[in-house]
Amino acid sequence: AHDDGAFIDTALHSVRRQDLREWECVVVDDASVDNTCAVVLRHAEEDPRISLVRRDRNVGLAAARNTGIASARGEFVTFLDADDFMFPSTLGARIRAARSDDPRVAGSWCDWASVDEATGLEYQPKRAGSFDTIDYLTGGGENQVISTSPMVRRDVMVSLGGDDDDFRTAEDFEFATRPFRNGFRLVYAGGVG
């Protein structure tokens, strides 16, 4: 999060209403000067599964995400930008899809939908998914990769070095190609997350 006080309350409410009860939410504040931290701290007081890590200077998405990876303790990691939100069943669906005896399965992914800024948590996507479940690896000529769609085992994420700090944009797309280039795959969890 960076100066996302207008959106982060909705993002955190969406995490707190997940049907999966066992999760942790590490909010990395990338040197905000607005009320972002105050909103996060209010949520953290109400729900101990939420924690705040503050950066003293703005370092950008890749470095902030790597801070979150280093602070996370769970088996899987997914990202949620402060101006995004999750549907209530997405974490559970992605965890169930990602659990596999196949060591090549590094995690799962879901479809996503772009919504207007004023959209609330009761929004329902009008179709099954943004890309109608095309192959994640090839993308059918489309970039399906946004930071919130893949959920990846933390050990795989760490072994692949996390996000590349040299990228100021498209760091999520660059990282999402790395598991494939290293013999891993993601399985489709179904639906819009």
Buried (B, 14 or more C-beta within 10 A) or exposed (E): BBBBBBBBBBBBBBBBEBEBEEBBBBBBBBBBEBBBBEBBBBBBEEEEBBBBBBBEEBBBBBBBBBBBBEBBEBBBBBBBBBEBBBBBBBBBBBBEBBBBEEEEBBBBBBBBBEEEEEEEEEEEBEEEBBBEBBEBEEBEEEEBBBBBBBBBBBEBBBEBEBBBBEBEEBBBBBBBEBBBEEEBBBBBBBBBB
